[in-house]
Amino acid sequence: MFSNEASNKLPDNFLDSLKLSLPAERLLLDVAQCWTYGFDNSRKHASPQAVVLPVSHDEVVAITKLCNQYKVPLVLRGRGTGTTGGSVPVQGGLVMSMEQMNRIIEIDSENRLMRVEPGVTNQAVQDVAAGNGFFWAPDPGSASVCTVGGNLAFNAAGPRAVKYFTTRENTLGLVAVTANGDTLHTGVKTTKGVTGYDMTRLLIGSEGTLAIITEATLKLLPLPESKRTITASYSTVQGATNAIVAIMNQSLIPSALEFLDTAAIDLIRHQPGIDLAENSRALLLIEVDGLEKGMADAVKQISAAADNPSLLEIKQSSNEQQAAQLWAVRKALSPALREIAPNKLNEDVVVPVGSIPALLEGLNRLSELYGIPIVNFGHAGNGNIHVNLLYDTQNAEQSEKAKPCLAAVFNLVLELGGSLSGEHGIGTEKMNYITMEIDEVSLLWMKKLKTLFDPNNILNPGKVFP
Ligand SMILES: Cc1cc2nc3c(=O)[nH]c(=O)nc-3n(C[C@H](O)[C@H](O)[C@H](O)COP(=O)(O)OP(=O)(O)OC[C@H]3O[C@@H](n4cnc5c(N)ncnc54)[C@H](O)[C@@H]3O)c2cc1C
């Protein structure tokens, strides 16, 4: 819970002007209504003083200009599924929820692109794309709820990123509004383009701190003809991590390569569709895609790479329904963890794939050293592991050790050449650790950029920078 009492009243003139910019039903001032827009999946909460629900780019410009004039904090919100406090209004002010800017403006099959407003859900994009024989590569586990705006702001990804990369590589251009209300058009509609600086890449991943995205041109890919899901279970975690390195060190790139450690397996062992050998200590969930005629060879090649003395069994899903069941269980892992550890620290560190065995060994060591249970699973093909430190706030000893344990985890990741966040961003949750990774001079230049886009620090203040 954050306190924003210092700023708990909006200037009267500001409110009067705001009321002229929007109809009453899209300006929420009721305390209870505002309260519901104050949290995300970090479980932190702070109430805004007002919530606006714009329906057009022009409305976004008008509201942003007002916030800038009166120096009122302006926090963008998709659907609040972010895990690092990104959409929590820690300094109060206005929450701008994009839920009503949710149109798919255009699908252009010839040029494999789709233009959308930021409040459209990832799933709605996938459904319309699929109807035209395409998909958009970013596939977060929260796809049915989360928005493209949130995906862009966090450079979100998911299992498919191992083959098809993240939001950044799958977005061609943006329309965005800076803090003073200027409209920026970034990027191109073509698959090549080198005119001017790459503002698209800069704004993607900027967590709502540089500009407000009001439109995006997404790059679509043709749906693969066929897919196969393979599960490989191992008697040791090291056996599985060695297999990850071997799979990524051969010519066929899987379309997903997910890892689950012993504790993660224990959470799903008895779910429908899961049939694991009793002595399984680690599991790989692998998908290959491509032409139907190449599937048998692809499964053979991946199975050969996955084989080592710790392999207990390797199985191919017998049908699409069984494969879908497996992926549903994988998606449910993160929420399931909340039930056994409400206070988990959920990180999404990333290391070069070759360092995955060293990362898992190190995490095991730290878990023993600090007495904090750690559950690990995630997008192993990208070296992106969700590291969950489970602790109980009622247990004084564990609470005291959780934070130093987390710092030690980050140290380990950086020593291995990795990064603090693969896809969840910094928000409020990791801002005090950012200097562990980014040097003073580079951080200073980031702050200079922030000042250029947002001189009055109204856009998502209190995020990213310590
Ligand atoms: C069960 C579960 C599974 C998840 N799985 C994954 C996963 O596999 N991969 C992954 O990457 N993430 C995952 N996430 C995290 C989260 O869903 C993603 O980060 C998602 O992109 C957030 O979208 P949102 O619409 O909820 O955004 P919010 O949480 O509302 O906002 C996220 C950030 O975007 C900013 N923002 C929103 N809209 C705009 C805009 N129009 N312009 C500028 N800034 C904006 C906000 O200010 C905030 O900083 C998961 C979350 C849950 C709960």
The ligand as an ORCA input file, in Angstrom:
! r2SCAN-3c Opt
* xyz 0 1
  C      -1.382    -14.750    -14.855
  C      -0.415    -13.801    -15.506
  C       0.439    -14.273    -16.483
  C       1.341    -13.395    -17.105
  N       2.174    -13.893    -18.067
  C       3.011    -13.070    -18.705
  C       3.888    -13.565    -19.728
  O       3.886    -14.764    -20.060
  N       4.705    -12.685    -20.341
  C       4.718    -11.348    -20.016
  O       5.473    -10.590    -20.624
  N       3.931    -10.860    -19.027
  C       3.080    -11.663    -18.380
  N       2.267    -11.163    -17.392
  C       2.365     -9.743    -17.012
  C       1.346     -8.786    -17.699
  O       0.170     -9.481    -18.062
  C       1.941     -8.094    -18.917
  O       2.998     -7.251    -18.535
  C       0.940     -7.248    -19.724
  O       1.627     -6.715    -20.828
  C       0.325     -6.084    -18.939
  O      -0.784     -5.581    -19.679
  P      -1.953     -4.744    -18.983
  O      -2.913     -4.343    -20.041
  O      -2.528     -5.458    -17.845
  O      -1.143     -3.465    -18.508
  P      -1.105     -2.734    -17.086
  O      -0.647     -3.671    -16.037
  O      -2.377     -2.012    -16.873
  O       0.043     -1.660    -17.376
  C       1.360     -2.071    -17.627
  C       2.243     -0.841    -17.927
  O       1.847     -0.298    -19.175
  C       1.601      1.097    -19.070
  N       0.613      1.382    -20.118
  C      -0.581      0.781    -20.325
  N      -1.164      1.276    -21.426
  C      -0.321      2.201    -21.946
  C      -0.374      3.064    -23.080
  N      -1.407      3.071    -23.911
  N       0.674      3.906    -23.307
  C       1.743      3.923    -22.460
  N       1.835      3.136    -21.374
  C       0.818      2.280    -21.119
  C       1.143      1.270    -17.623
  O       1.327      2.590    -17.157
  C       2.075      0.290    -16.917
  O       3.316      0.884    -16.678
  C       1.375    -12.018    -16.730
  C       0.496    -11.538    -15.746
  C      -0.387    -12.412    -15.139
  C      -1.314    -11.872    -14.100
*
